[in-house]
């Protein structure tokens, strides 16, 4: 599983088209013609997704699922890691993604607090990560207007800010619980996670060391240092050995084929897996499987 950091990873995708964009803030239109499963995503900029057609199933670190249906918004805080499934409707999956840089959110919040409205009192700083809201008719019309009116507008920095602030105001009007405003004020933070627990769960994913550091709430240097303290080896060596050891169990105890065992632990290239396996166990996986069957 490859980790995508958004919004940066989206700009080069053919199925994602910019409506308005400026630095960290942007409004993007995304479509899919087939279902897409197990997309690992790290949210680098606060994000609101509006599902126009189909649905998105979002799972967090703890595999808790949040199903976002058509005509719903979901707010994803900065620093959130998710694994998403995109499920098409009758024809396609279609969504509008709105990214808000920190300065724009601060600008909105300063105005909201400055109004003296009671709903801004006692804003909590607990980071929950996600918040879902059914879009009322006003928000649906707002979303529909984006593609028709503003797509490809040039010199659009001020216009982009205006449209993003407009959505925040529309949500605040609809959300009588004011939970969205509280979530927005949390900003987001990189929660420091226990390395051993995280690595045992995600060792087979196709992640770089930089990704593991990001997802456990550390700089790369701190991650490597903390990893050595926990495992007394380097992350790369541990990941290789962990994958091969699990594959060895699948081959010798559960009768997996060499190809299936390699794929199960994240090796797309079976030849490379065989080479790494032999370096660790001194024999090929096929021979190890044969020896185990003879016992």
TORKOL-4160 file (C-alpha; in steps of 0.2 Angstrom, whole numbers, padded with zeros to 4 digits, m for minus):
295
<pt num="1" X="0000" Y="0000" Z="0000"/>
<pt num="2" X="0007" Y="0017" Z="m0006"/>
<pt num="3" X="0004" Y="0032" Z="0005"/>
<pt num="4" X="m0002" Y="0048" Z="m0004"/>
<pt num="5" X="0000" Y="0065" Z="0005"/>
<pt num="6" X="m0014" Y="0076" Z="m0001"/>
<pt num="7" X="m0016" Y="0088" Z="m0008"/>
<pt num="8" X="0001" Y="0087" Z="m0017"/>
<pt num="9" X="m0002" Y="0070" Z="m0023"/>
<pt num="10" X="m0019" Y="0075" Z="m0032"/>
<pt num="11" X="m0012" Y="0088" Z="m0044"/>
<pt num="12" X="m0004" Y="0075" Z="m0055"/>
<pt num="13" X="m0019" Y="0063" Z="m0056"/>
<pt num="14" X="m0029" Y="0063" Z="m0072"/>
<pt num="15" X="m0046" Y="0060" Z="m0063"/>
<pt num="16" X="m0043" Y="0076" Z="m0052"/>
<pt num="17" X="m0046" Y="0093" Z="m0060"/>
<pt num="18" X="m0043" Y="0109" Z="m0052"/>
<pt num="19" X="m0058" Y="0122" Z="m0050"/>
<pt num="20" X="m0048" Y="0135" Z="m0041"/>
<pt num="21" X="m0031" Y="0133" Z="m0033"/>
<pt num="22" X="m0018" Y="0144" Z="m0024"/>
<pt num="23" X="m0004" Y="0136" Z="m0014"/>
<pt num="24" X="m0011" Y="0125" Z="0000"/>
<pt num="25" X="m0029" Y="0131" Z="m0003"/>
<pt num="26" X="m0038" Y="0123" Z="m0017"/>
<pt num="27" X="m0055" Y="0117" Z="m0024"/>
<pt num="28" X="m0053" Y="0101" Z="m0034"/>
<pt num="29" X="m0066" Y="0090" Z="m0043"/>
<pt num="30" X="m0063" Y="0071" Z="m0042"/>
<pt num="31" X="m0071" Y="0057" Z="m0052"/>
<pt num="32" X="m0069" Y="0038" Z="m0053"/>
<pt num="33" X="m0077" Y="0026" Z="m0065"/>
<pt num="34" X="m0073" Y="0010" Z="m0055"/>
<pt num="35" X="m0072" Y="0006" Z="m0037"/>
<pt num="36" X="m0055" Y="0010" Z="m0029"/>
<pt num="37" X="m0050" Y="0001" Z="m0012"/>
<pt num="38" X="m0037" Y="0003" Z="0001"/>
<pt num="39" X="m0030" Y="0020" Z="m0003"/>
<pt num="40" X="m0019" Y="0026" Z="0011"/>
<pt num="41" X="m0020" Y="0045" Z="0013"/>
<pt num="42" X="m0011" Y="0057" Z="0024"/>
<pt num="43" X="m0020" Y="0074" Z="0026"/>
<pt num="44" X="m0007" Y="0088" Z="0025"/>
<pt num="45" X="m0019" Y="0102" Z="0024"/>
<pt num="46" X="m0037" Y="0103" Z="0032"/>
<pt num="47" X="m0049" Y="0096" Z="0020"/>
<pt num="48" X="m0068" Y="0096" Z="0017"/>
<pt num="49" X="m0075" Y="0083" Z="0005"/>
<pt num="50" X="m0092" Y="0084" Z="m0003"/>
<pt num="51" X="m0098" Y="0067" Z="m0010"/>
<pt num="52" X="m0109" Y="0071" Z="m0025"/>
<pt num="53" X="m0111" Y="0053" Z="m0032"/>
<pt num="54" X="m0106" Y="0036" Z="m0024"/>
<pt num="55" X="m0099" Y="0035" Z="m0006"/>
<pt num="56" X="m0082" Y="0035" Z="0002"/>
<pt num="57" X="m0078" Y="0023" Z="0016"/>
<pt num="58" X="m0064" Y="0030" Z="0028"/>
<pt num="59" X="m0055" Y="0020" Z="0040"/>
<pt num="60" X="m0043" Y="0027" Z="0053"/>
<pt num="61" X="m0028" Y="0020" Z="0062"/>
<pt num="62" X="m0039" Y="0009" Z="0073"/>
<pt num="63" X="m0049" Y="0003" Z="0058"/>
<pt num="64" X="m0065" Y="0012" Z="0063"/>
<pt num="65" X="m0075" Y="0015" Z="0048"/>
<pt num="66" X="m0084" Y="0031" Z="0043"/>
<pt num="67" X="m0096" Y="0029" Z="0028"/>
<pt num="68" X="m0099" Y="0046" Z="0019"/>
<pt num="69" X="m0114" Y="0045" Z="0008"/>
<pt num="70" X="m0120" Y="0056" Z="m0007"/>
<pt num="71" X="m0124" Y="0074" Z="m0002"/>
<pt num="72" X="m0113" Y="0073" Z="0014"/>
<pt num="73" X="m0098" Y="0083" Z="0019"/>
<pt num="74" X="m0084" Y="0076" Z="0029"/>
<pt num="75" X="m0071" Y="0087" Z="0038"/>
<pt num="76" X="m0053" Y="0079" Z="0039"/>
<pt num="77" X="m0041" Y="0088" Z="0051"/>
<pt num="78" X="m0023" Y="0091" Z="0046"/>
<pt num="79" X="m0012" Y="0077" Z="0052"/>
<pt num="80" X="m0025" Y="0063" Z="0049"/>
<pt num="81" X="m0021" Y="0046" Z="0042"/>
<pt num="82" X="m0035" Y="0037" Z="0033"/>
<pt num="83" X="m0037" Y="0022" Z="0022"/>
<pt num="84" X="m0051" Y="0025" Z="0010"/>
<pt num="85" X="m0063" Y="0015" Z="m0002"/>
<pt num="86" X="m0071" Y="0024" Z="m0015"/>
<pt num="87" X="m0088" Y="0016" Z="m0021"/>
<pt num="88" X="m0096" Y="0022" Z="m0037"/>
<pt num="89" X="m0115" Y="0026" Z="m0038"/>
<pt num="90" X="m0125" Y="0021" Z="m0053"/>
<pt num="91" X="m0111" Y="0027" Z="m0065"/>
<pt num="92" X="m0097" Y="0036" Z="m0056"/>
<pt num="93" X="m0089" Y="0042" Z="m0040"/>
<pt num="94" X="m0089" Y="0061" Z="m0040"/>
<pt num="95" X="m0083" Y="0072" Z="m0026"/>
<pt num="96" X="m0077" Y="0090" Z="m0023"/>
<pt num="97" X="m0062" Y="0092" Z="m0012"/>
<pt num="98" X="m0059" Y="0109" Z="m0003"/>
<pt num="99" X="m0042" Y="0112" Z="0005"/>
<pt num="100" X="m0040" Y="0126" Z="0018"/>
<pt num="101" X="m0023" Y="0132" Z="0023"/>
<pt num="102" X="m0020" Y="0137" Z="0041"/>
<pt num="103" X="m0020" Y="0156" Z="0038"/>
<pt num="104" X="m0037" Y="0155" Z="0030"/>
<pt num="105" X="m0045" Y="0145" Z="0044"/>
<pt num="106" X="m0037" Y="0157" Z="0057"/>
<pt num="107" X="m0045" Y="0171" Z="0047"/>
<pt num="108" X="m0062" Y="0163" Z="0048"/>
<pt num="109" X="m0061" Y="0159" Z="0066"/>
<pt num="110" X="m0055" Y="0176" Z="0071"/>
<pt num="111" X="m0070" Y="0183" Z="0063"/>
<pt num="112" X="m0082" Y="0170" Z="0071"/>
<pt num="113" X="m0075" Y="0173" Z="0088"/>
<pt num="114" X="m0075" Y="0192" Z="0085"/>
<pt num="115" X="m0094" Y="0192" Z="0082"/>
<pt num="116" X="m0096" Y="0187" Z="0101"/>
<pt num="117" X="m0109" Y="0173" Z="0096"/>
<pt num="118" X="m0111" Y="0161" Z="0110"/>
<pt num="119" X="m0107" Y="0146" Z="0100"/>
<pt num="120" X="m0089" Y="0152" Z="0099"/>
<pt num="121" X="m0087" Y="0151" Z="0118"/>
<pt num="122" X="m0078" Y="0137" Z="0126"/>
<pt num="123" X="m0070" Y="0130" Z="0110"/>
<pt num="124" X="m0062" Y="0113" Z="0114"/>
<pt num="125" X="m0044" Y="0109" Z="0109"/>
<pt num="126" X="m0047" Y="0090" Z="0108"/>
<pt num="127" X="m0042" Y="0084" Z="0090"/>
<pt num="128" X="m0056" Y="0071" Z="0084"/>
<pt num="129" X="m0050" Y="0071" Z="0066"/>
<pt num="130" X="m0066" Y="0069" Z="0056"/>
<pt num="131" X="m0083" Y="0076" Z="0056"/>
<pt num="132" X="m0098" Y="0072" Z="0045"/>
<pt num="133" X="m0113" Y="0083" Z="0040"/>
<pt num="134" X="m0127" Y="0081" Z="0028"/>
<pt num="135" X="m0127" Y="0095" Z="0016"/>
<pt num="136" X="m0143" Y="0106" Z="0015"/>
<pt num="137" X="m0150" Y="0113" Z="0000"/>
<pt num="138" X="m0140" Y="0129" Z="0001"/>
<pt num="139" X="m0123" Y="0120" Z="0002"/>
<pt num="140" X="m0128" Y="0108" Z="m0012"/>
<pt num="141" X="m0132" Y="0123" Z="m0023"/>
<pt num="142" X="m0115" Y="0131" Z="m0018"/>
<pt num="143" X="m0106" Y="0115" Z="m0023"/>
<pt num="144" X="m0115" Y="0114" Z="m0040"/>
<pt num="145" X="m0110" Y="0132" Z="m0044"/>
<pt num="146" X="m0092" Y="0129" Z="m0042"/>
<pt num="147" X="m0089" Y="0119" Z="m0058"/>
<pt num="148" X="m0101" Y="0129" Z="m0068"/>
<pt num="149" X="m0096" Y="0146" Z="m0063"/>
<pt num="150" X="m0078" Y="0146" Z="m0057"/>
<pt num="151" X="m0068" Y="0132" Z="m0065"/>
<pt num="152" X="m0052" Y="0138" Z="m0073"/>
<pt num="153" X="m0054" Y="0156" Z="m0067"/>
<pt num="154" X="m0038" Y="0165" Z="m0069"/>
<pt num="155" X="m0030" Y="0177" Z="m0056"/>
<pt num="156" X="m0041" Y="0168" Z="m0043"/>
<pt num="157" X="m0032" Y="0170" Z="m0027"/>
<pt num="158" X="m0045" Y="0182" Z="m0019"/>
<pt num="159" X="m0059" Y="0172" Z="m0027"/>
<pt num="160" X="m0053" Y="0156" Z="m0020"/>
<pt num="161" X="m0052" Y="0163" Z="m0002"/>
<pt num="162" X="m0069" Y="0171" Z="m0004"/>
<pt num="163" X="m0077" Y="0154" Z="m0010"/>
<pt num="164" X="m0069" Y="0144" Z="0004"/>
<pt num="165" X="m0074" Y="0156" Z="0017"/>
<pt num="166" X="m0092" Y="0156" Z="0010"/>
<pt num="167" X="m0093" Y="0137" Z="0013"/>
<pt num="168" X="m0087" Y="0139" Z="0031"/>
<pt num="169" X="m0101" Y="0151" Z="0034"/>
<pt num="170" X="m0114" Y="0140" Z="0026"/>
<pt num="171" X="m0109" Y="0125" Z="0037"/>
<pt num="172" X="m0109" Y="0136" Z="0052"/>
<pt num="173" X="m0127" Y="0142" Z="0048"/>
<pt num="174" X="m0133" Y="0124" Z="0046"/>
<pt num="175" X="m0123" Y="0115" Z="0060"/>
<pt num="176" X="m0134" Y="0120" Z="0075"/>
<pt num="177" X="m0123" Y="0109" Z="0087"/>
<pt num="178" X="m0108" Y="0120" Z="0082"/>
<pt num="179" X="m0097" Y="0104" Z="0083"/>
<pt num="180" X="m0090" Y="0108" Z="0066"/>
<pt num="181" X="m0084" Y="0125" Z="0072"/>
<pt num="182" X="m0076" Y="0116" Z="0087"/>
<pt num="183" X="m0067" Y="0103" Z="0076"/>
<pt num="184" X="m0061" Y="0117" Z="0065"/>
<pt num="185" X="m0053" Y="0126" Z="0079"/>
<pt num="186" X="m0044" Y="0111" Z="0084"/>
<pt num="187" X="m0032" Y="0113" Z="0069"/>
<pt num="188" X="m0024" Y="0096" Z="0070"/>
<pt num="189" X="m0009" Y="0089" Z="0077"/>
<pt num="190" X="0003" Y="0074" Z="0074"/>
<pt num="191" X="m0001" Y="0062" Z="0088"/>
<pt num="192" X="0014" Y="0053" Z="0094"/>
<pt num="193" X="0011" Y="0034" Z="0092"/>
<pt num="194" X="0019" Y="0020" Z="0100"/>
<pt num="195" X="0032" Y="0014" Z="0087"/>
<pt num="196" X="0030" Y="m0005" Z="0091"/>
<pt num="197" X="0011" Y="m0006" Z="0090"/>
<pt num="198" X="0011" Y="0005" Z="0074"/>
<pt num="199" X="0025" Y="m0006" Z="0065"/>
<pt num="200" X="0017" Y="m0022" Z="0070"/>
<pt num="201" X="0001" Y="m0016" Z="0061"/>
<pt num="202" X="0009" Y="m0008" Z="0046"/>
<pt num="203" X="0025" Y="m0016" Z="0042"/>
<pt num="204" X="0018" Y="m0024" Z="0026"/>
<pt num="205" X="0012" Y="m0008" Z="0019"/>
<pt num="206" X="0023" Y="0000" Z="0005"/>
<pt num="207" X="0028" Y="0015" Z="0015"/>
<pt num="208" X="0045" Y="0025" Z="0016"/>
<pt num="209" X="0054" Y="0029" Z="0032"/>
<pt num="210" X="0048" Y="0047" Z="0030"/>
<pt num="211" X="0030" Y="0040" Z="0030"/>
<pt num="212" X="0032" Y="0030" Z="0045"/>
<pt num="213" X="0040" Y="0045" Z="0054"/>
<pt num="214" X="0026" Y="0056" Z="0049"/>
<pt num="215" X="0012" Y="0044" Z="0054"/>
<pt num="216" X="0020" Y="0041" Z="0071"/>
<pt num="217" X="0021" Y="0059" Z="0074"/>
<pt num="218" X="0040" Y="0061" Z="0073"/>
<pt num="219" X="0054" Y="0069" Z="0063"/>
<pt num="220" X="0064" Y="0056" Z="0053"/>
<pt num="221" X="0079" Y="0057" Z="0064"/>
<pt num="222" X="0068" Y="0055" Z="0080"/>
<pt num="223" X="0059" Y="0041" Z="0072"/>
<pt num="224" X="0075" Y="0032" Z="0068"/>
<pt num="225" X="0082" Y="0035" Z="0086"/>
<pt num="226" X="0066" Y="0029" Z="0094"/>
<pt num="227" X="0065" Y="0014" Z="0083"/>
<pt num="228" X="0083" Y="0009" Z="0088"/>
<pt num="229" X="0079" Y="0010" Z="0106"/>
<pt num="230" X="0064" Y="m0002" Z="0103"/>
<pt num="231" X="0071" Y="m0014" Z="0091"/>
<pt num="232" X="0090" Y="m0012" Z="0092"/>
<pt num="233" X="0091" Y="m0012" Z="0073"/>
<pt num="234" X="0087" Y="0000" Z="0059"/>
<pt num="235" X="0069" Y="0002" Z="0052"/>
<pt num="236" X="0074" Y="m0005" Z="0035"/>
<pt num="237" X="0082" Y="m0021" Z="0041"/>
<pt num="238" X="0068" Y="m0024" Z="0054"/>
<pt num="239" X="0055" Y="m0022" Z="0040"/>
<pt num="240" X="0064" Y="m0034" Z="0029"/>
<pt num="241" X="0066" Y="m0047" Z="0042"/>
<pt num="242" X="0049" Y="m0046" Z="0048"/>
<pt num="243" X="0041" Y="m0048" Z="0031"/>
<pt num="244" X="0052" Y="m0063" Z="0028"/>
<pt num="245" X="0049" Y="m0071" Z="0045"/>
<pt num="246" X="0030" Y="m0070" Z="0042"/>
<pt num="247" X="0031" Y="m0076" Z="0025"/>
<pt num="248" X="0041" Y="m0091" Z="0031"/>
<pt num="249" X="0027" Y="m0095" Z="0043"/>
<pt num="250" X="0015" Y="m0095" Z="0029"/>
<pt num="251" X="0025" Y="m0106" Z="0018"/>
<pt num="252" X="0029" Y="m0119" Z="0031"/>
<pt num="253" X="0014" Y="m0119" Z="0043"/>
<pt num="254" X="0000" Y="m0114" Z="0032"/>
<pt num="255" X="0005" Y="m0121" Z="0015"/>
<pt num="256" X="0005" Y="m0104" Z="0005"/>
<pt num="257" X="0013" Y="m0104" Z="m0012"/>
<pt num="258" X="0029" Y="m0094" Z="m0014"/>
<pt num="259" X="0020" Y="m0081" Z="m0024"/>
<pt num="260" X="0005" Y="m0080" Z="m0012"/>
<pt num="261" X="0017" Y="m0079" Z="0003"/>
<pt num="262" X="0027" Y="m0065" Z="m0005"/>
<pt num="263" X="0011" Y="m0055" Z="m0010"/>
<pt num="264" X="0004" Y="m0057" Z="0008"/>
<pt num="265" X="0018" Y="m0048" Z="0016"/>
<pt num="266" X="0019" Y="m0034" Z="0003"/>
<pt num="267" X="0032" Y="m0041" Z="m0010"/>
<pt num="268" X="0026" Y="m0037" Z="m0028"/>
<pt num="269" X="0041" Y="m0045" Z="m0036"/>
<pt num="270" X="0042" Y="m0063" Z="m0032"/>
<pt num="271" X="0060" Y="m0065" Z="m0038"/>
<pt num="272" X="0066" Y="m0051" Z="m0026"/>
<pt num="273" X="0057" Y="m0060" Z="m0012"/>
<pt num="274" X="0066" Y="m0076" Z="m0016"/>
<pt num="275" X="0083" Y="m0068" Z="m0015"/>
<pt num="276" X="0079" Y="m0059" Z="0002"/>
<pt num="277" X="0072" Y="m0075" Z="0009"/>
<pt num="278" X="0087" Y="m0085" Z="0004"/>
<pt num="279" X="0099" Y="m0072" Z="0012"/>
<pt num="280" X="0089" Y="m0074" Z="0028"/>
<pt num="281" X="0086" Y="m0093" Z="0029"/>
<pt num="282" X="0100" Y="m0100" Z="0018"/>
<pt num="283" X="0088" Y="m0109" Z="0006"/>
<pt num="284" X="0075" Y="m0104" Z="m0006"/>
<pt num="285" X="0057" Y="m0103" Z="0000"/>
<pt num="286" X="0052" Y="m0118" Z="m0011"/>
<pt num="287" X="0065" Y="m0129" Z="m0003"/>
<pt num="288" X="0060" Y="m0123" Z="0014"/>
<pt num="289" X="0042" Y="m0127" Z="0010"/>
<pt num="290" X="0047" Y="m0144" Z="0004"/>
<pt num="291" X="0058" Y="m0148" Z="0020"/>
<pt num="292" X="0043" Y="m0143" Z="0031"/>
<pt num="293" X="0031" Y="m0155" Z="0021"/>
<pt num="294" X="0043" Y="m0169" Z="0025"/>
<pt num="295" X="0043" Y="m0167" Z="0043"/>
